[in-house]
Amino acid sequence: MTPAAPYTEAPSRPAGWLSRAEAWLDARGKGAWIAAMVLGFIFFWPVGLALLAYMIWSKRMFGKSCSHRRSHMARHAYGAMKPSGNSAFDAYKADTLRRLEEEQEQFENFLQRLREAKDKAEFDEFMEDRAREARAPREDEDA
């Protein structure tokens, strides 16, 4: 019987508490990192500053979440245009999308008119206030 080969590799160390904390925060997203940073600033400001520096250095602050969201939305937009294979459903989907686009355009036009009306009302009010202020000193002089 031959002796077993000696174990030459060092046993793998369990992840340190910093690695575990980093993994825990990563699992909960950017909000958890920001909350940890704010708490760090509240309890001991150098910890908050260190977390902020680490978040910027590791690109956690401005990293993948925004680009992930854009690619996720692009994937859904592509899915809306992809044919299903059922011509009746595809016709219904095309008609519905066209109708929704028209409604969106009408709503955007409505909002634009609403903004213009609000701007006009604010401008008219400004002009009335200005005219009232211009008349006020003359009325005081007459009295």
C-alpha positions in Angstrom: 0.0 0.0 0.0 1.4 3.4 -1.0 1.1 6.3 1.4 -1.2 9.0 0.3 0.4 12.0 -1.3 0.9 14.8 1.3 -1.5 17.7 1.0 0.7 20.4 -0.5 -1.9 23.3 -1.0 -2.6 25.6 1.9 -6.2 25.2 3.0 -8.4 27.9 1.6 -9.2 30.6 4.1 -12.8 31.5 4.6 -13.5 34.9 3.2 -12.7 37.7 5.6 -15.3 39.9 7.2 -14.6 42.6 4.7 -15.1 40.3 1.8 -18.3 39.0 3.3 -19.6 42.5 3.9 -18.7 43.5 0.4 -20.6 40.5 -1.0 -23.6 41.2 1.3 -23.8 44.8 0.1 -23.3 43.8 -3.5 -26.2 41.4 -3.2 -28.5 44.3 -2.0 -27.4 46.8 -4.7 -26.3 50.4 -4.9 -28.8 51.5 -2.3 -27.2 49.4 0.4 -23.7 50.8 -0.5 -25.1 54.4 -0.2 -26.8 53.6 3.1 -23.6 52.1 4.5 -21.7 55.2 3.4 -24.2 57.5 5.0 -24.1 55.5 8.2 -20.3 55.6 8.1 -20.4 59.4 7.8 -22.9 59.6 10.7 -21.0 57.4 13.2 -17.4 58.0 12.2 -16.7 60.2 9.2 -13.5 58.6 8.1 -15.4 55.3 7.5 -18.0 57.1 5.3 -15.1 58.8 3.4 -13.4 55.5 2.9 -16.6 53.9 1.6 -17.2 56.8 -0.8 -13.6 56.5 -2.1 -14.0 52.7 -2.5 -17.3 53.1 -4.3 -15.9 55.6 -6.7 -12.6 53.6 -7.2 -14.4 50.3 -7.8 -17.0 51.9 -10.0 -19.8 50.9 -7.8 -21.2 54.4 -7.7 -21.3 55.1 -11.4 -20.9 51.6 -12.8 -23.0 48.9 -14.3 -26.5 49.6 -12.9 -27.2 52.4 -15.4 -25.9 50.6 -18.5 -27.7 47.4 -17.2 -31.0 49.3 -17.1 -30.5 50.7 -20.7 -29.7 47.3 -22.1 -32.7 45.8 -20.3 -35.0 48.4 -21.8 -33.5 47.9 -25.3 -34.1 44.2 -24.9 -37.8 44.8 -24.1 -38.1 47.2 -27.1 -36.7 44.6 -29.4 -39.2 42.0 -28.0 -42.1 44.4 -28.8 -41.0 44.5 -32.5 -40.2 40.8 -32.9 -42.9 38.9 -34.8 -44.6 36.1 -32.8 -45.4 33.9 -35.8 -49.2 34.4 -35.4 -50.3 36.9 -38.0 -53.6 37.8 -36.2 -51.7 38.6 -33.0 -48.9 40.5 -34.9 -51.6 42.7 -36.6 -53.3 43.3 -33.3 -49.9 44.2 -31.7 -49.0 46.5 -34.5 -52.3 48.3 -34.3 -52.1 48.6 -30.5 -48.6 50.0 -30.7 -49.6 52.5 -33.4 -52.6 53.6 -31.3 -50.4 53.9 -28.2 -47.8 56.0 -30.1 -50.6 58.3 -31.3 -52.0 58.6 -27.8 -48.5 59.4 -26.5 -48.0 62.1 -29.2 -51.4 63.6 -28.3 -50.6 63.6 -24.6 -47.2 65.2 -25.3 -49.0 67.9 -27.4 -51.4 68.4 -24.5 -48.6 68.8 -22.0 -46.9 71.3 -24.3 -50.1 73.4 -24.6 -50.5 73.2 -20.9 -46.9 74.4 -20.3 -47.5 77.2 -22.8 -50.8 78.3 -21.1 -49.1 78.2 -17.7 -46.1 80.3 -19.0 -48.6 82.8 -20.6 -50.6 83.0 -17.3 -47.4 83.6 -15.3 -46.1 86.2 -17.8 -49.5 88.0 -17.7 -49.4 88.0 -13.9 -45.9 89.4 -14.0 -46.9 92.2 -16.4 -50.0 93.0 -14.2 -47.8 93.2 -11.1 -45.3 95.4 -12.9 -48.0 97.7 -14.1 -49.6 97.8 -10.6 -46.2 98.7 -9.1 -45.7 101.4 -11.8 -49.1 102.9 -11.0 -48.7 102.7 -7.2 -46.2 105.6 -6.8 -48.3 108.0 -8.9 -51.4 107.2 -6.9 -49.5 108.0 -3.7 -48.4 111.3 -5.2 -52.0 112.2 -6.1 -53.2 111.6 -2.5 
